[in-house]
Amino acid sequence: MKRVEVVRSALRVWLLSLAGIALALVGLDVLSSGRFVSAFGKLVYGSEQVPTFEPRDRIFALLAVVGGLVLIVWGLRDLVAPRKLVSAGEEGLRLAVGGPLAKATFVPWPEVGDVSSEVVEDDGQSIRALFVRFENPARLPSDPWSARWVGSHTLMIEAINWSRPVEEVASELLALREAATVQDETMPWE
């Protein structure tokens, strides 16, 4: 049977790693010689005296280095071994809505209702989202990560930076659910 898998877009992960590299380099420059930051200061302030660094700036620089390294490691991990945000097969649906370090939540097909996709307005932005209705939402977290409950049984999963279009994912998930439902309804003597 066919499988459906969705991971985070590689472009987003790559840009996250690049931001981490820039942050770490600026922090290291402030901690060491400050050559590049001073040159940028002269560019901004012109011939005026460039403000000197205070002791607390070293703390911010250290935080920038640590934050940059975390972004680099997280980005590289996602590039090498991407986490499946949505995964489905003949047995059921797996959703990564428990948090960045939590395991994906498994829901068998008999407990999955309707699956659809829509464009919703959120704080003035149009966001593509996957809507999944569950017969028993107790399996899923009450405060899901990158998703929210719309009503008591419907979960809206934000499809921001997915590797595949959400409309395609919704139609494939619906086809998988229908195939699993038809398979379950066959009689043992058939």
Buried (B, 14 or more C-beta within 10 A) or exposed (E): EEEBBBBBBEEBBBEBBEBBBEBBBBBBBBBEEBEBBBEEBEEEEEEEEBEEBEEEBEEEBBEBBEBBBEBBEBBBEBBEEBEBBBBBBEEBBBBBBBEEEEEBBEBBBEBBEEBBBEEEEEEEEEBBBBBBBBEEBEEBBEEBBBBBBEEEBBBBBBBBBBBBEBBEBBBBBBBBBEBBEEEEEEEEEE
